[in-house]
Amino acid sequence: MRDLNEDVRLLHERYTAFVRARQAAVHSYVGYDQSIKRLRTHVGEALQRVDTLLARQGQVIEAVAIDELNTRRQRLEAYQVQARYAVADSYDRALKQHAGGGTP
């Protein structure tokens, strides 16, 4: 029974220490309510601005990517025209050489 009484006494001391620590923590935040509310509002506004800027940035990146893809498409079309011309020129030269009796 004495051992149990000692355990109960130790638990009671720990509980009392816990209650004191909790009360000290609560009292240490007294007076910060307005500051915390103001900061929460400020953070909320900042998050809204960040969301807006992210959307704008996405639009700008999309526009740049579309521009780049259009430029590449135009370049490929130009290469295709050049390749067709080169093939036609080679074909014409081959025909002339063949028609001329095999001499260049």
GUZA-81305 format. One record per residue (C-alpha): residue number from 1; x, y, z. Coordinates in Angstrom, 1 decimal. Example, Ala and Ser with C-alpha at 12.3 -4.5 7.8 and 13.67 -1.06 7.14 Angstrom:
// residues 2
<atom><n>1</n><east>12.3</east><north>-4.5</north><up>7.8</up></atom>
<atom><n>2</n><east>13.7</east><north>-1.1</north><up>7.1</up></atom>
// end
This chain:
// residues 104
<atom><n>1</n><east>0.0</east><north>0.0</north><up>0.0</up></atom>
<atom><n>2</n><east>2.9</east><north>2.3</north><up>0.8</up></atom>
<atom><n>3</n><east>4.4</east><north>1.7</north><up>-2.7</up></atom>
<atom><n>4</n><east>1.1</east><north>2.6</north><up>-4.2</up></atom>
<atom><n>5</n><east>0.8</east><north>5.8</north><up>-2.1</up></atom>
<atom><n>6</n><east>4.3</east><north>6.8</north><up>-3.3</up></atom>
<atom><n>7</n><east>3.3</east><north>6.2</north><up>-6.9</up></atom>
<atom><n>8</n><east>0.1</east><north>8.3</north><up>-6.4</up></atom>
<atom><n>9</n><east>2.1</east><north>11.1</north><up>-4.8</up></atom>
<atom><n>10</n><east>4.6</east><north>11.1</north><up>-7.8</up></atom>
<atom><n>11</n><east>1.7</east><north>11.2</north><up>-10.3</up></atom>
<atom><n>12</n><east>0.0</east><north>14.0</north><up>-8.4</up></atom>
<atom><n>13</n><east>3.3</east><north>16.0</north><up>-8.5</up></atom>
<atom><n>14</n><east>3.6</east><north>15.4</north><up>-12.2</up></atom>
<atom><n>15</n><east>0.0</east><north>16.4</north><up>-12.8</up></atom>
<atom><n>16</n><east>0.4</east><north>19.6</north><up>-10.7</up></atom>
<atom><n>17</n><east>3.6</east><north>20.5</north><up>-12.7</up></atom>
<atom><n>18</n><east>1.7</east><north>19.9</north><up>-15.9</up></atom>
<atom><n>19</n><east>-1.2</east><north>22.2</north><up>-14.8</up></atom>
<atom><n>20</n><east>1.3</east><north>24.9</north><up>-13.9</up></atom>
<atom><n>21</n><east>3.1</east><north>24.6</north><up>-17.2</up></atom>
<atom><n>22</n><east>-0.2</east><north>24.7</north><up>-19.1</up></atom>
<atom><n>23</n><east>-1.3</east><north>27.8</north><up>-17.2</up></atom>
<atom><n>24</n><east>2.0</east><north>29.5</north><up>-17.8</up></atom>
<atom><n>25</n><east>1.7</east><north>28.8</north><up>-21.5</up></atom>
<atom><n>26</n><east>-1.8</east><north>30.2</north><up>-21.7</up></atom>
<atom><n>27</n><east>-0.8</east><north>33.3</north><up>-19.7</up></atom>
<atom><n>28</n><east>2.3</east><north>33.9</north><up>-21.9</up></atom>
<atom><n>29</n><east>0.0</east><north>34.3</north><up>-25.0</up></atom>
<atom><n>30</n><east>-2.2</east><north>36.9</north><up>-23.3</up></atom>
<atom><n>31</n><east>-2.3</east><north>40.1</north><up>-25.3</up></atom>
<atom><n>32</n><east>-1.2</east><north>38.6</north><up>-28.6</up></atom>
<atom><n>33</n><east>-4.7</east><north>37.9</north><up>-29.9</up></atom>
<atom><n>34</n><east>-4.9</east><north>41.1</north><up>-32.0</up></atom>
<atom><n>35</n><east>-1.4</east><north>40.6</north><up>-33.3</up></atom>
<atom><n>36</n><east>-2.1</east><north>37.0</north><up>-34.3</up></atom>
<atom><n>37</n><east>-5.4</east><north>38.0</north><up>-36.0</up></atom>
<atom><n>38</n><east>-3.6</east><north>40.8</north><up>-37.9</up></atom>
<atom><n>39</n><east>-0.9</east><north>38.4</north><up>-39.0</up></atom>
<atom><n>40</n><east>-3.4</east><north>35.8</north><up>-40.1</up></atom>
<atom><n>41</n><east>-5.2</east><north>38.4</north><up>-42.2</up></atom>
<atom><n>42</n><east>-1.8</east><north>39.5</north><up>-43.7</up></atom>
<atom><n>43</n><east>-0.9</east><north>36.0</north><up>-44.5</up></atom>
<atom><n>44</n><east>-4.3</east><north>35.3</north><up>-46.1</up></atom>
<atom><n>45</n><east>-3.9</east><north>38.4</north><up>-48.3</up></atom>
<atom><n>46</n><east>-0.4</east><north>37.4</north><up>-49.2</up></atom>
<atom><n>47</n><east>-1.6</east><north>33.9</north><up>-50.2</up></atom>
<atom><n>48</n><east>-4.2</east><north>35.5</north><up>-52.4</up></atom>
<atom><n>49</n><east>-1.6</east><north>37.6</north><up>-54.1</up></atom>
<atom><n>50</n><east>0.7</east><north>34.6</north><up>-54.6</up></atom>
<atom><n>51</n><east>-2.2</east><north>32.6</north><up>-56.2</up></atom>
<atom><n>52</n><east>-2.9</east><north>35.6</north><up>-58.6</up></atom>
<atom><n>53</n><east>0.8</east><north>35.8</north><up>-59.5</up></atom>
<atom><n>54</n><east>1.1</east><north>32.1</north><up>-60.0</up></atom>
<atom><n>55</n><east>-1.9</east><north>32.2</north><up>-62.4</up></atom>
<atom><n>56</n><east>-0.3</east><north>35.2</north><up>-64.3</up></atom>
<atom><n>57</n><east>3.0</east><north>33.5</north><up>-64.4</up></atom>
<atom><n>58</n><east>1.4</east><north>30.3</north><up>-65.8</up></atom>
<atom><n>59</n><east>-0.2</east><north>32.4</north><up>-68.6</up></atom>
<atom><n>60</n><east>3.0</east><north>34.1</north><up>-69.5</up></atom>
<atom><n>61</n><east>4.9</east><north>30.8</north><up>-69.6</up></atom>
<atom><n>62</n><east>2.1</east><north>29.4</north><up>-71.8</up></atom>
<atom><n>63</n><east>2.3</east><north>32.3</north><up>-74.2</up></atom>
<atom><n>64</n><east>6.1</east><north>32.0</north><up>-74.4</up></atom>
<atom><n>65</n><east>5.9</east><north>28.3</north><up>-75.1</up></atom>
<atom><n>66</n><east>3.3</east><north>28.8</north><up>-77.8</up></atom>
<atom><n>67</n><east>5.5</east><north>31.5</north><up>-79.4</up></atom>
<atom><n>68</n><east>8.5</east><north>29.2</north><up>-79.3</up></atom>
<atom><n>69</n><east>6.5</east><north>26.3</north><up>-80.8</up></atom>
<atom><n>70</n><east>5.2</east><north>28.5</north><up>-83.6</up></atom>
<atom><n>71</n><east>8.7</east><north>29.7</north><up>-84.4</up></atom>
<atom><n>72</n><east>9.9</east><north>26.1</north><up>-84.5</up></atom>
<atom><n>73</n><east>7.0</east><north>25.1</north><up>-86.8</up></atom>
<atom><n>74</n><east>7.8</east><north>27.9</north><up>-89.2</up></atom>
<atom><n>75</n><east>11.5</east><north>26.9</north><up>-89.2</up></atom>
<atom><n>76</n><east>10.5</east><north>23.2</north><up>-89.9</up></atom>
<atom><n>77</n><east>8.2</east><north>24.3</north><up>-92.7</up></atom>
<atom><n>78</n><east>11.1</east><north>26.3</north><up>-94.2</up></atom>
<atom><n>79</n><east>13.4</east><north>23.3</north><up>-93.9</up></atom>
<atom><n>80</n><east>10.7</east><north>21.2</north><up>-95.6</up></atom>
<atom><n>81</n><east>10.5</east><north>23.6</north><up>-98.5</up></atom>
<atom><n>82</n><east>14.3</east><north>23.6</north><up>-98.8</up></atom>
<atom><n>83</n><east>14.4</east><north>19.8</north><up>-98.7</up></atom>
<atom><n>84</n><east>11.8</east><north>19.5</north><up>-101.4</up></atom>
<atom><n>85</n><east>13.7</east><north>22.0</north><up>-103.6</up></atom>
<atom><n>86</n><east>17.0</east><north>20.0</north><up>-103.1</up></atom>
<atom><n>87</n><east>15.3</east><north>16.7</north><up>-104.0</up></atom>
<atom><n>88</n><east>13.7</east><north>18.3</north><up>-107.1</up></atom>
<atom><n>89</n><east>17.1</east><north>19.8</north><up>-108.1</up></atom>
<atom><n>90</n><east>18.8</east><north>16.4</north><up>-107.6</up></atom>
<atom><n>91</n><east>16.2</east><north>14.7</north><up>-109.6</up></atom>
<atom><n>92</n><east>16.5</east><north>17.3</north><up>-112.4</up></atom>
<atom><n>93</n><east>20.3</east><north>16.9</north><up>-112.5</up></atom>
<atom><n>94</n><east>20.0</east><north>13.1</north><up>-112.5</up></atom>
<atom><n>95</n><east>17.6</east><north>13.3</north><up>-115.5</up></atom>
<atom><n>96</n><east>19.9</east><north>15.7</north><up>-117.4</up></atom>
<atom><n>97</n><east>22.9</east><north>13.4</north><up>-116.7</up></atom>
<atom><n>98</n><east>20.9</east><north>10.4</north><up>-117.8</up></atom>
<atom><n>99</n><east>19.6</east><north>12.1</north><up>-120.9</up></atom>
<atom><n>100</n><east>23.0</east><north>13.4</north><up>-121.8</up></atom>
<atom><n>101</n><east>24.4</east><north>9.9</north><up>-122.1</up></atom>
<atom><n>102</n><east>25.9</east><north>9.6</north><up>-118.6</up></atom>
<atom><n>103</n><east>28.3</east><north>12.5</north><up>-118.7</up></atom>
<atom><n>104</n><east>28.0</east><north>15.3</north><up>-116.1</up></atom>
// end
